[in-house]
Amino acid sequence: MTYSVADVIKATGMKRRTIQFWADKGVIHATRATQEGGSGVHRSFTRSEVIIACLIHPVSLGWRGDQTRSLGEIKEFASALRHLLRDPVIRREEFDNAIADRGKFYLILTWVFGGGIETAIQMVDGKQKFWFPGVIDRLEEQSGRSEVLYLNEWLRPLRDM
């Protein structure tokens, strides 16, 4: 199944021009048949790329007082998400469960300065407290920062798509 630019706009709440810009710059990838299709060919996206677009949205907003992220940071994050979506341990099932609201899922991003982005997904079943697996130790070793996204919230629009 593929999704149109209009579907990506509906899922993310972003403007058409932003989605087109991200596709032009390689942040999100249109299907091969539609990426360079020429005049009259409308881009289409896989479900994985729509998930990536949904999660790039909150990260692209930046920090309070610093409301921008560089294109390089956004592309790096998209690449990390692509790897996570292909991870045989985490599998796509974690994302699908977050979309369906079967449990509470959090995406932990650790930006290691000069070392890239490390990602992890943590499920919280309501009985346990949320914890950051390995994040604190990593940040004590190297400078960086971590951010947490509640996957259920940012992927909610995909439930009916």
N, C-alpha and C positions, 0 to 999 in steps of 0.2 A: 504494500500500500504506500502511496506517496501523498504528499501534502503540498498544496499550492502556497504561494506567497501570502494570499489572503488567510489561509489556515494558520500560517506562522504568526501573522499579525494578531489574529484572534487568540492564539495560545499565549503570546508574550505580552500583548498590550503595547508593543512597540510600533513606531511609525513605519510606513511602507519604505520610506527612504532609508531608514536605519537598516532594515532587513536587506534591502538591495545593496547597501554599502557593505554590510557584513559579507554577503555572498560575493560581491565584486572583489573584496580584499582577502577572501579565503578563510574568513572566520567561521562561517558555516558553509557547508559544501552542498551545492545542488547536485542532483543526479547527473551522471556523465552525459546523458542524452540531452539534458536541458541547460547545462552550465554555459556552454558556448554555442547554443542552438541558433543564434542569429535572430533576425527580425521575425516577429510573430510567434516565436517559441517561448512559452512561459516556463519559468523555472519551477521545478518540483523538488521536494526534499523527502528524505527517508524519515522514519519515526525517530531514529537516533539523532538526526540533525535537528529535529524540532525539539527534542529533549535538551540538546545542547543550547539551542537558542533560548529556551525557557530559563535555563540556569545562568546563561551569560547576562541576561537582563539585570538581575539584582547586583551582580558583581560589577557590571559596567557603570553602575551608579557611583562607585567609589565610596570614599569615607566622608562623613559629615565635615564640611568645611573644605574638602578637596573632592569635588564632585565629578572628577574625570578619571578615567583609566586610559593608559596608552593603548593604541591598537596592538602593539606587541604583547602587552599583558593579557589583553582579551584573547588574542590568538593562542597564546601559551596556555591559557585556561581551557579554551576549546579543545586544544590538542590533548591536554590531560584528561578531559572528560571523554574524549573519543577512546583513549586507552582504557579508561575505567569501564566504559560500556562494553568493551571487548574482553575484559578480564574474566577468565574462566572461573575464578573463585567467587567473585561478586556476582557475575553474570547480570544479564539484563533483568533478571527476575526481581532484584532489589528495586530497580527503577519502576518496573511494572507494579509491584506491590505498593510503592509510594503513590503512584498515579491512582490506583484503585482504593487507596486509603486503608490497606490491610496492614496495620501497624504504623508506627511513627518512625520515619527515616530522616536522618540528618547527613548532609554532606559536609565533611570537614576538609577545608583547604588550608594547607600550610605553605605559605610563600617563603621559601628559604632564599634570602638575599644572595644573589650570585649563584644560586643552585637550583632554580626552577621551582616547580609546584609539586607538592605531594598531596595525594587525595586519599580519602577513606570514607566509607559509608558506615554509619553506626545506626543500628535499629534499637529503639527503646520500647520495651514492652509494657511500660507503665508501672512495673514492679521494681525496676532498677533505676538507679540514678544515671543520668547522662555523664559519660566520661570521654576524655580525649585520648584514644589509644596511641601512645607513643609521642604525642604532640609536645607535651611539656618537656620531656627529655630532649627532643629534637631542638626545641627553641632554646634550651639551656646550652646546647652544643654550638648552635649557629644562630646568627641574627636572622630574624624573620618575623612573621606574624601569621596568625591563624584566623580564619573566618569560618562561620558555621551557617549553612543554609538548611532550612526546614524543607526537605524535598516535597513533602505532601502539599505544602502551600504553593510552591512555585510550579509544580507539575499538575495541579488541580485542573486547569483548563483542558488538559488532554483526556480527562475522564470521558467526555462525551464526543470525542473525535475518533 
